[in-house]
Amino acid sequence: MLLFAPSHSAAFARSVADCLKIPLAKSEEREFGGGEHKMRPLDDVQNQDVFVIQSLFADEHASANDKLCRLLFFLAALKDAGARRVTAVVPYFAYSRKDRRTQPQDAVITRYVAQMFEATGVDCVVALDIHNEAAFDNSFRCQSVRIEASDVFATTMASELGTAPVVVASPDIGGVKRAQLFRETLARKLGREIGFAFLEKRRTGGVVSGDLLVGDVDKRALVIYDDLIASGTTITRACQVARRSGAERVYVAAPHAAFLPEATQLFESEDIHSVLVSDSIPLTASFANVPANRLRVCSVAPLVANTIQRLTLRA
């Protein structure tokens, strides 16, 4: 087995490699004039089971589009070099939110991205906490594997919640199934039943509204669980509604910290006790100095490593 990573995801990939007790395989990346680039393996991949880790988030170094393009080229190069099996491990899968038509003649970009992966000859694509699980599953003709951070998050949250009465909530109807899975996992960790709630959400012209909360949160600790946080507007609104409905403490948990600059509002709000995210996307400088009691990061590297081990045994 060989594990590669483009430089943009090398730090996370090294954490995964440490869990697997293997070194990262060697590769070369070169930049050319006009913004062109290439990446090639330096280790022999002939007849090898190869994994490539690359999260498709935008940062100050590259856009999500650029990282996607680099990943696709490298996957194809591995197949051309004779790799027996190639698996793309994409902890944060860009464009997973554009999974259906919301307007006439609209693009369904999740499916288009899946087709690009398939064109490289990749054998399997692994992603963490996809926005729409059914859309992801149905987009690929090659093997696709979804993994969830719910167990990692539930373990972390259980130690903080203690014996307090707890409710898990989805910030919108679309995330109910995801939040219910987390609720079941957290209930097992706590060894008791916990409540469930969800909030109304309407988006018109980019403006989020809705203040209906379904479920009893009065005098309870509330955990709002979602797949990602970008601007933080949906989460901030949900926390405000929950506090007005009597929740004593409001925790926020989301695997992907896809923070935009305006997400600083989360840590300025007195309605939010703390925010828990994973390391699928590294924190930018704007959020690196948020106090640890307000923003916590738990690693999903062991989860990804375990997935890679299972796929290797099945291959």
C-alpha positions in Angstrom: 0.0 0.0 0.0 1.2 3.5 -0.9 -0.2 6.8 0.5 0.3 10.0 -1.4 -0.8 13.6 -0.8 -0.5 16.8 -2.8 1.3 19.5 -0.7 -2.0 21.3 0.1 -3.2 18.3 2.2 0.2 17.0 3.3 -0.2 17.9 7.0 -3.4 16.0 7.4 -2.1 13.1 5.3 1.0 12.8 7.5 -1.4 12.4 10.5 -3.2 9.6 8.7 0.2 8.0 7.7 1.3 8.2 11.4 -1.9 6.3 12.4 -1.1 3.7 9.7 2.5 3.6 10.8 3.7 4.1 7.3 5.6 7.0 5.6 4.0 9.2 3.0 5.0 8.0 -0.5 7.4 10.3 -2.4 6.1 12.5 -5.2 7.2 15.6 -7.2 5.1 18.7 -7.8 6.1 21.3 -10.3 4.6 24.7 -11.2 4.9 26.1 -14.7 4.4 29.5 -16.3 0.8 30.4 -16.9 -0.5 28.6 -13.8 0.0 25.1 -15.2 1.4 22.3 -13.0 2.1 18.6 -12.8 2.5 15.9 -10.1 4.1 12.5 -10.5 4.9 9.7 -8.1 8.6 9.1 -7.3 8.0 5.7 -5.7 7.2 2.8 -8.0 3.4 2.3 -8.1 3.3 -0.7 -10.5 0.7 -3.2 -9.2 0.4 -1.3 -6.0 -2.8 -0.4 -4.0 -2.5 3.4 -3.9 -4.4 6.0 -1.9 -4.3 9.8 -2.4 -5.5 12.2 0.2 -6.7 15.7 -0.9 -9.4 17.9 0.7 -11.0 20.2 -1.8 -11.2 23.4 0.3 -10.2 26.9 -0.9 -7.4 28.7 1.0 -4.9 31.5 0.3 -2.7 29.1 -1.7 -5.3 27.6 -4.1 -8.9 27.4 -5.0 -11.1 24.3 -4.6 -11.1 24.2 -8.4 -7.3 24.2 -8.6 -7.0 21.4 -6.0 -9.6 19.3 -7.8 -7.7 19.7 -11.1 -4.4 18.7 -9.5 -6.0 15.7 -7.8 -7.6 14.5 -11.0 -4.4 14.8 -13.0 -2.5 12.9 -10.3 -5.0 10.1 -10.1 -4.9 9.6 -13.9 -1.0 9.6 -13.7 -1.1 6.8 -11.1 -3.4 4.7 -13.3 -1.1 5.4 -16.3 1.9 4.3 -14.2 0.3 0.9 -13.6 -1.2 1.2 -10.1 -3.3 -1.9 -9.5 -6.0 0.1 -7.6 -6.3 3.8 -7.0 -8.5 5.3 -4.2 -9.1 9.1 -3.8 -9.6 10.0 -0.2 -11.4 13.4 -0.2 -12.3 14.4 3.4 -14.0 17.6 2.3 -15.7 17.0 -1.1 -16.2 20.3 -2.9 -19.5 20.9 -4.8 -21.4 18.4 -2.7 -23.9 21.1 -1.9 -24.8 21.6 -5.5 -26.5 18.2 -5.8 -29.9 19.1 -7.5 -31.6 21.6 -9.7 -33.1 24.5 -7.8 -33.9 26.6 -10.9 -34.7 25.8 -14.5 -31.6 24.7 -16.5 -29.6 24.6 -13.3 -26.3 22.7 -13.0 -26.0 19.5 -11.0 -22.3 19.9 -10.2 -22.0 16.9 -7.8 -22.7 14.6 -10.6 -20.3 16.4 -13.0 -17.5 16.2 -10.5 -18.2 12.5 -10.1 -17.9 12.0 -13.8 -14.5 13.8 -13.8 -13.3 11.4 -11.1 -14.5 8.4 -13.2 -12.7 9.7 -16.3 -9.4 9.3 -14.5 -10.0 5.6 -14.0 -10.1 5.9 -10.2 -11.4 2.8 -8.5 -12.9 4.3 -5.4 -13.7 7.7 -3.9 -13.9 8.1 -0.1 -15.5 11.2 1.4 -16.3 12.4 4.9 -19.8 13.6 6.0 -21.3 14.4 2.6 -24.0 17.1 2.4 -26.5 14.9 0.6 -25.7 11.2 1.0 -28.2 9.9 -1.6 -26.9 12.4 -4.3 -23.3 11.4 -3.6 -24.1 7.6 -3.8 -26.1 8.0 -7.0 -23.5 10.2 -8.8 -20.8 7.6 -8.9 -20.5 4.5 -11.1 -17.2 3.6 -9.5 -17.1 2.5 -5.8 -17.9 5.4 -3.4 -17.5 5.2 0.4 -19.0 7.6 2.9 -17.6 7.9 6.4 -19.1 9.9 9.3 -17.4 11.7 12.1 -20.4 11.2 14.4 -18.7 8.6 16.6 -15.6 10.9 17.0 -17.8 13.9 17.8 -20.0 12.0 20.2 -17.1 10.7 22.2 -15.8 14.3 22.5 -19.2 15.7 23.4 -20.1 13.0 25.9 -17.2 13.9 28.2 -18.4 17.5 28.4 -22.2 17.0 28.6 -22.0 14.7 31.7 -25.4 14.1 33.3 -27.1 17.2 31.9 -30.4 16.6 30.0 -29.5 16.8 26.3 -31.3 17.4 23.0 -29.7 17.1 19.6 -31.1 19.3 16.8 -30.7 19.8 13.1 -30.5 23.5 12.0 -32.8 22.7 9.1 -35.1 20.0 7.8 -32.6 18.8 5.2 -30.2 17.7 7.9 -32.6 15.8 10.1 -31.3 12.3 9.1 -27.7 13.4 9.8 -28.6 14.8 13.2 -30.7 11.7 14.1 -27.7 9.5 13.5 -25.6 11.7 15.7 -28.3 11.6 18.4 -28.3 7.8 18.4 -24.5 7.7 18.6 -24.4 10.2 21.4 -27.2 8.4 23.3 -25.1 5.2 23.2 -22.0 7.1 24.5 -24.1 8.7 27.3 -26.0 5.5 28.1 -29.4 7.2 28.2 -32.1 8.6 25.9 -31.7 12.1 24.6 -34.2 14.4 22.9 -34.4 15.5 19.3 -35.5 18.8 17.6 -35.1 20.6 14.3 -35.5 24.2 13.2 -37.2 25.9 10.3 -35.0 27.5 7.6 -36.0 29.5 4.6 -33.6 31.1 2.1 -34.8 33.8 -0.2 -32.4 35.8 -2.3 -29.5 34.6 -0.1 -31.2 35.8 3.1 -31.8 33.1 5.8 -35.0 33.3 7.9 -37.4 31.2 10.0 -37.7 31.0 13.7 -39.8 27.8 14.3 -38.3 25.2 16.5 -39.9 21.7 16.7 -39.0 19.9 19.9 -38.6 20.7 23.6 -35.3 22.3 24.5 -36.3 24.1 27.7 -33.8 23.8 30.5 -31.7 21.4 28.4 -28.2 21.4 26.9 -28.7 21.5 23.1 -26.2 20.2 20.5 -26.9 21.6 17.0 -25.3 19.2 14.5 -24.6 19.9 10.9 -22.2 18.8 8.1 -20.4 22.1 7.7 -20.2 25.7 8.7 -19.4 28.3 6.1 -20.7 31.8 6.9 -22.2 30.7 10.2 -25.5 32.5 9.5 -27.7 29.4 9.7 -26.0 28.2 12.9 -26.1 31.6 14.6 -29.9 31.9 13.8 -30.6 28.5 15.1 -28.7 29.2 18.3 -30.6 32.4 18.9 -33.9 30.6 18.4 -32.9 27.8 20.8 -31.9 30.2 23.5 -35.1 32.1 23.2 -36.9 28.7 23.5 -35.2 28.1 26.9 -32.1 26.0 26.1 -29.6 26.5 28.9 -26.4 25.9 26.8 -26.1 25.6 23.1 -23.2 23.6 21.6 -22.5 23.5 17.9 -20.8 20.5 16.1 -19.9 20.2 12.4 -17.2 18.1 10.8 -16.2 20.6 8.2 -14.9 24.0 9.2 -15.4 25.6 5.8 -15.3 29.0 7.6 -15.8 32.2 5.5 -14.5 35.4 7.1 -18.0 36.3 8.4 -18.1 33.1 10.5 -16.4 35.1 13.2 -20.0 35.9 14.3 -20.1 32.5 15.9 -17.5 33.4 18.4 -19.0 36.8 19.1 -22.4 35.4 20.0 -23.3 34.9 23.6 -25.9 32.3 22.5 -23.2 29.8 21.6 -21.3 27.9 24.3 -18.7 26.3 22.0 -18.1 25.0 18.5 -16.6 21.6 17.7 -15.1 20.9 14.2 -12.7 18.3 12.7 -9.4 18.8 11.0 -10.8 17.9 7.5 -10.1 21.6 6.7 -7.3 23.4 8.6 -8.3 26.5 10.4 -7.2 29.8 8.7 -5.3 32.5 10.6 -8.5 34.3 11.3 -9.7 31.5 13.5 -6.5 30.0 14.8 -6.5 32.3 17.8 -10.1 31.7 18.9 -10.0 30.6 22.6 -9.9 26.8 22.9 -13.0 26.8 25.1 -15.0 28.4 22.2 -13.6 26.5 19.2 -12.3 22.9 19.5 -10.9 20.7 16.8 -11.0 16.9 17.0 -8.9 14.8 14.6 -10.6 12.5 12.0 -7.2 11.2 10.9 -7.6 7.9 12.9 -11.1 7.5 11.3 -9.6 8.0 7.8 -6.7 5.6 8.6 -9.1 2.9 9.8 -11.1 3.3 6.5 -8.0 2.9 4.4 -7.0 -0.2 6.4 -10.5 -1.8 5.8 -10.4 -1.0 2.1 -7.0 -2.5 1.8 -8.1 -5.7 3.4 -11.1 -5.9 1.1 -9.2 -5.2 -2.1 
